[in-house]
Amino acid sequence: MNNIDLMNYWIESANEDYNVMNVLFSNKKNNYCLFFGQMVIEKLLKALYAKNNKEIPYAPKTHDLLYLAEKINLELTEEQEAILNEITTFNLSTRYDDYKRAFYNKCTDEYTEEQMVKIKEVKLWLEKMLEEKK
C-alpha cells in the first residue's frame, strides 16, 4: 500500500469512528464515546504520518497521541500538548479494568461534551493539514 492509499484508509476509518463516537454519546455510553474519540485523533495522526512519509508510511504502533505528533514534527502549543495528552488517556482508561470504574465516573455528560468539542477541534485541524497539498 502506498502512502496515499494508507492515508486514505486512516481517514476513512477515523470518519467511521467519529460517527460511532456520536452514536455512543447519544446512547449515554460516554466512556466508550471518548474511547472512540481518541481513536479518531490517533487515526488522523497516522494518516498525516503516512502522507508525510512516502518511503515508509506505516506509523509507529502506539496510542500515544503526543508521541505520534512528535513523529510527524507537528509544532504544538502547550495547550495542544495538554489536549492530546488528555485525549490519549481515553484509550487507556477504557481498556484496563482498574481504570474503567474511575473513568466511567469521570465521564459525566458535561465532561464528555467538553471533551467532544476538543476532539472535534483537533479533528478539523488535522483534516485541514491532510487536505493541504494532497
ZAKOLMAR-984826 format. One record per residue (C-alpha): x, y, z. Coordinates in steps of 0.001 Angstrom, whole numbers, padded with zeros to 6 digits, always signed. Each point is the difference from the previous one (the first is absolute). Last residue first. Layout:
% ZAKOLMAR-984826
XYZ ...
% end
This chain:
% ZAKOLMAR-984826
-002765+016345-001126 +001688+003376+000199 -002034+000998+003063 -002992-002295+000552 +001703-002021+002734 +000953+003186+001812 -003632+001144+000006 -001067-003447+001211 +002384+000335+002938 -001484+003332+001081 -003565-001269-000473 +000700-003088+002121 +001701+002086+002693 -003080+002225+000235 -002354-003003-000010 +001975-001701+002772 -000054+003202+002066 -003778+000306-000400 -000357-003686+000874 +002009+000616+003171 -002386+002686+001184 -003005-002189-000862 +001502-002885+001966 +000637+002147+003059 -003582+001333-000063 -001603-003386-000587 +002026-001446+002871 +002986-002098-000940 +001977+000117+003259 -001980-002874+001507 +000739-002225-002991 +003667+001008+000210 +000230-001067+003631 -001769-003276-000757 +002080-000804-003097 +003471+000726+001361 +000545-003277+001887 -001714-001922-002780 +002359+001098-002747 -001168+000903-003468 -002370+002896+000611 +002425+002219+001902 +002912-000755-002281 -001643+001376-003119 -001601+003001+001673 +003390+000893+001481 +001270+000992-003442 -002677+002711-000148 +001512+001684+003057 +003532-000113-001417 -001220+001364-003325 -001777+002862+001764 +003026+000817+002152 +002274+000058-003037 -002451+002265-001828 -000047+002390+002973 +003795+000042+000189 +000034+000957-003676 +000914-002633-002509 +002355-000041-002959 -000681-003243-001768 +003153-001949-000839 -001951-003050-001202 +001836-002190+002520 -000737+002631+002666 -003723-000153-000783 +000123-003792+000313 +001663+000281+003417 -002606+002549+001074 -002783-002316-001086 +001245-003017+001933 -002018-002924-001388 +003073-001667-001454 +000981-002174-002910 +002324+002433-001758 -001363+001289-003295 +000303-001967-003240 +000814+002325-002893 +003585-001210-000546 +001298+001560-003230 -002728+002551-000568 -000009+001340+003545 -001998+003248+000285 -003377-001372-001064 +000463-003141+002085 +000788+002028+003128 -002955+002245-000707 -002261-003060-000235 +001513-001293+003248 -000937+003312+001630 -003499-000382-001410 -000176-003521+001408 +001056+001085+003483 -002473+002887-000032 -002938-002232-000889 +001208-002709+002410 -000117+002463+002881 -003568+000901-000914 -000847-003709-000022 +001166-000261+003607 -001906+003205+000757 -003276-001581-001138 +000925-003149+001912 +000058+001966+003254 -003123+001943-000931 -002310-002885-000841 -003045+002256+000406 -001686-001256-003213 +000436+003370-001739 +003634-000126+001040 +000460-003466-001488 -001552+001144-003273 +002372+002990-000132 +003086-002123+000620 -001173-002533-002604 -000155+002780-002601 +003504+001129+000929 +001185-003608-000200 -001233-000253-003593 +001735+003279-000850 +003241-001230+001573 -000161-003197-002069 -000462+001973-003193 +002909+002300+000875 +002269-002916+000927 -000695-001790-003298 +000502+003237-001928 +003462+000442+001533 +000836-003610-000809 -001005+000485-003623 +002025+003225-000094 +003084-001656+001555 +000058-002974-002347 -001462-003362+000960 
% end
